[in-house]
Structure formats: C-alpha cells, structure tokens
C-alpha cells in the first residue's frame, strides 16, 4: 500500500504568506477570496445567536466552536457563489442539535447515589443457582441473561452474540432445560 506524499504549499492571505502541508489534490484549486478569520469575525455573533436559540446559553459556546471547526474543515472546498451566512446557519443548527443530543445522553450528577436494593452478595443468596449458571455453556448463559434479565428480544440477542434469532431462541430453551434438570434436581 503506497502512502500519499504531502507537499508544502504557500498560500498568500493578505500580506502574510502561510505555509501549510497539504495532500496532493486537496486545496490545489482554492479560490477563497476572504480569510476564514474574517468569516468568523463577521458571522460569529449570528452563529452564536443560532446556537443559543437551539441549545440554550450554557451549551451555546460548545456548539459555536463545533460549528466553526466544521466550517473551517469545509471552507476550502466551498463554492465561490455560496451564501456563507446560510451555510454557517445550517452548520450551526446541525452542530447545536448534535451538542443537545450529547448533553441528553450524558449522566446527570446527583448529590447522593440511591441504594440499589441489594443488601447481600448475590452469590450468597443462592450459591446453587450461580453454580448451575456457571456450568452452562457460555452462549446459553449469556442468552439467558440477555433474555430474562435484560429483557432483550431474540433478534437483538442474535446481533450481540452472532447467529440467528432462531439460534438464540434455541440456546435459551436449551439453557432453561438444563437448569430445570440440574438446578431443580439439586433443590428437590
């Protein structure tokens, strides 16, 4: 596998030339009339207002930063006739939604972690059950846990463990059958 060589291209922006390393083909035909810094200065307040409207004032700074990072990455490939304001507002809207999603998935801090309700060690509660489960083949044990403890459908179990939904159903049935013969026999 041949790696692409990089070359150094001098790009003149204003009075100060900037040297940057570019891969061949990237930035070769850049027709940027304005430096990106000018775009940020002109449209930054507008983008911040959009971000505040979507995610609120606390997370707006993160969304604003994400917007301009994405815009910076795409700016060299931007067509000259593009409406920059509309382009930035679209990016800001999408990045704000992304930031909002990330925040909604993050755990919320609490003052005190609630009790789980487990007052004793699970192995001590029924060591015979745990021994019977440990004796099951791995796929049967995991299938039973996903199905009966997590409540997953067989299709999702098959996706996790590999195989088909029918194979997962069969592994669960075999695991239950083995537990009925080994665990319940020991209890009787």
C-alpha positions as CSV (number, residue, x, y, z in Angstrom):
1,X,0.0,0.0,0.0
2,X,1.5,3.3,-1.1
3,X,1.1,6.3,1.1
4,X,0.3,9.6,-0.4
5,X,3.2,12.1,-0.2
6,X,2.5,15.5,1.2
7,X,3.8,18.7,-0.3
8,X,4.1,22.2,1.2
9,X,2.1,24.9,-0.5
10,X,2.5,28.5,0.3
11,X,-0.9,30.3,0.4
12,X,-0.9,34.0,0.4
13,X,-3.7,35.5,2.5
14,X,-3.5,39.3,2.8
15,X,0.1,40.4,3.4
16,X,1.4,37.3,5.2
17,X,2.1,34.1,3.3
18,X,1.1,31.0,5.3
19,X,2.9,27.7,4.7
20,X,0.9,24.5,5.2
21,X,1.3,20.9,4.5
22,X,-1.3,19.5,2.1
23,X,-2.0,16.2,0.5
24,X,-1.9,16.2,-3.4
25,X,-5.3,17.2,-4.8
26,X,-6.5,18.9,-1.6
27,X,-6.6,22.7,-1.7
28,X,-5.0,22.8,-5.1
29,X,-7.7,24.9,-6.7
30,X,-8.7,27.0,-3.7
31,X,-10.4,30.2,-4.7
32,X,-11.0,31.7,-1.3
33,X,-11.5,35.4,-1.5
34,X,-11.6,36.0,2.2
35,X,-9.6,34.6,5.1
36,X,-11.6,32.4,7.3
37,X,-10.8,34.6,10.3
38,X,-12.8,37.4,8.6
39,X,-15.7,35.0,8.2
40,X,-15.6,34.1,11.9
41,X,-15.4,37.8,12.9
42,X,-18.4,38.8,10.6
43,X,-20.7,35.8,11.3
44,X,-19.6,34.8,14.8
45,X,-22.3,36.7,16.6
46,X,-25.1,35.4,14.3
47,X,-23.9,31.8,14.7
48,X,-23.8,32.3,18.5
49,X,-27.4,33.5,18.4
50,X,-28.5,30.5,16.5
51,X,-26.7,28.2,18.9
52,X,-28.2,29.9,21.9
53,X,-31.7,29.5,20.4
54,X,-31.2,25.8,19.8
55,X,-29.3,24.6,22.9
56,X,-29.5,27.5,25.4
57,X,-26.9,29.9,26.7
58,X,-24.9,27.3,28.7
59,X,-24.0,24.9,25.8
60,X,-24.0,27.6,23.1
61,X,-20.2,28.1,23.3
62,X,-19.6,24.4,22.6
63,X,-22.0,24.4,19.7
64,X,-20.4,27.6,18.3
65,X,-16.9,26.1,18.5
66,X,-18.1,22.9,16.8
67,X,-19.8,25.0,14.1
68,X,-16.6,26.9,13.2
69,X,-14.4,23.8,13.4
70,X,-16.7,22.1,10.9
71,X,-16.8,25.2,8.7
72,X,-13.0,25.5,8.8
73,X,-12.7,22.0,7.5
74,X,-15.2,22.5,4.7
75,X,-14.3,26.1,3.8
76,X,-11.6,25.4,1.2
77,X,-14.0,23.3,-0.8
78,X,-16.8,25.9,-0.7
79,X,-18.1,27.1,-4.0
80,X,-17.4,30.8,-4.5
81,X,-21.1,31.6,-5.1
82,X,-22.2,30.0,-1.8
83,X,-24.2,32.1,0.6
84,X,-21.9,32.0,3.6
85,X,-24.5,33.2,6.1
86,X,-27.0,30.5,5.1
87,X,-24.2,27.9,5.0
88,X,-23.0,28.8,8.5
89,X,-26.5,28.9,10.0
90,X,-27.1,25.4,8.6
91,X,-23.9,24.1,10.2
92,X,-24.7,25.9,13.4
93,X,-28.2,24.3,13.5
94,X,-26.9,20.8,12.9
95,X,-24.0,21.1,15.4
96,X,-26.3,22.6,18.0
97,X,-28.6,19.5,17.6
98,X,-25.5,17.3,18.0
99,X,-24.5,19.1,21.2
100,X,-28.0,18.8,22.5
101,X,-28.1,15.1,21.9
102,X,-24.7,14.6,23.6
103,X,-25.9,16.5,26.6
104,X,-29.2,14.5,26.8
105,X,-27.1,11.3,26.8
106,X,-24.7,12.4,29.5
107,X,-25.4,11.2,33.0
108,X,-26.8,13.8,35.3
109,X,-24.9,14.5,38.6
110,X,-26.8,13.7,41.8
111,X,-26.0,14.6,45.4
112,X,-26.2,11.0,46.6
113,X,-26.3,7.7,44.7
114,X,-29.5,5.9,45.6
115,X,-29.4,2.4,47.1
116,X,-29.8,-0.4,44.6
117,X,-31.9,-2.6,46.9
118,X,-29.3,-5.4,47.1
119,X,-28.5,-5.9,50.7
120,X,-26.5,-9.1,50.3
121,X,-24.0,-10.6,48.0
122,X,-25.7,-12.2,45.0
123,X,-23.6,-15.4,45.3
124,X,-24.6,-15.8,48.9
125,X,-28.3,-15.5,48.1
126,X,-28.4,-18.8,46.1
127,X,-25.0,-20.4,45.5
128,X,-26.6,-23.4,43.9
129,X,-28.2,-21.2,41.2
130,X,-24.9,-19.5,40.5
131,X,-23.1,-22.8,40.3
132,X,-25.7,-24.1,37.9
133,X,-25.5,-21.0,35.7
134,X,-21.7,-21.2,35.7
135,X,-21.9,-24.8,34.5
136,X,-23.9,-23.7,31.4
137,X,-22.1,-23.2,28.1
138,X,-21.2,-19.5,27.6
139,X,-23.7,-18.8,24.8
140,X,-26.6,-20.3,26.8
141,X,-25.7,-18.4,29.9
142,X,-25.4,-15.1,28.0
143,X,-28.6,-15.7,26.1
144,X,-30.5,-16.4,29.3
145,X,-29.1,-13.2,30.9
146,X,-29.9,-11.0,27.9
147,X,-33.4,-12.5,27.5
148,X,-34.6,-12.9,31.1
149,X,-32.6,-10.2,33.0
150,X,-32.2,-7.5,30.3
151,X,-35.5,-8.3,28.5
152,X,-33.9,-8.2,25.0
153,X,-35.7,-9.8,22.1
154,X,-34.1,-12.7,20.4
155,X,-33.3,-10.6,17.3
156,X,-31.1,-8.3,19.4
157,X,-29.5,-11.2,21.3
158,X,-28.6,-12.7,17.9
159,X,-27.0,-9.4,16.9
160,X,-24.9,-9.3,20.1
161,X,-23.8,-13.0,20.2
162,X,-23.8,-13.7,16.5
163,X,-26.1,-16.1,14.7
164,X,-29.8,-16.0,14.0
165,X,-32.8,-15.3,16.2
166,X,-33.8,-18.9,16.0
167,X,-30.3,-20.0,17.3
168,X,-30.6,-17.6,20.2
169,X,-34.1,-18.9,21.0
170,X,-32.8,-22.5,20.9
171,X,-29.8,-21.6,23.1
172,X,-32.2,-20.0,25.7
173,X,-34.5,-23.1,25.6
174,X,-31.6,-25.4,26.0
175,X,-30.3,-23.4,28.9
176,X,-33.6,-23.4,30.7
177,X,-34.0,-27.1,30.1
178,X,-30.5,-27.7,31.6
179,X,-31.3,-25.5,34.6
180,X,-34.5,-27.4,35.2
181,X,-32.8,-30.7,35.2
182,X,-29.6,-29.7,37.2
183,X,-30.7,-26.9,39.5
184,X,-34.2,-28.0,40.3
185,X,-33.0,-31.6,40.8
186,X,-30.4,-30.4,43.4
187,X,-33.2,-28.4,45.2
188,X,-35.6,-31.3,45.5
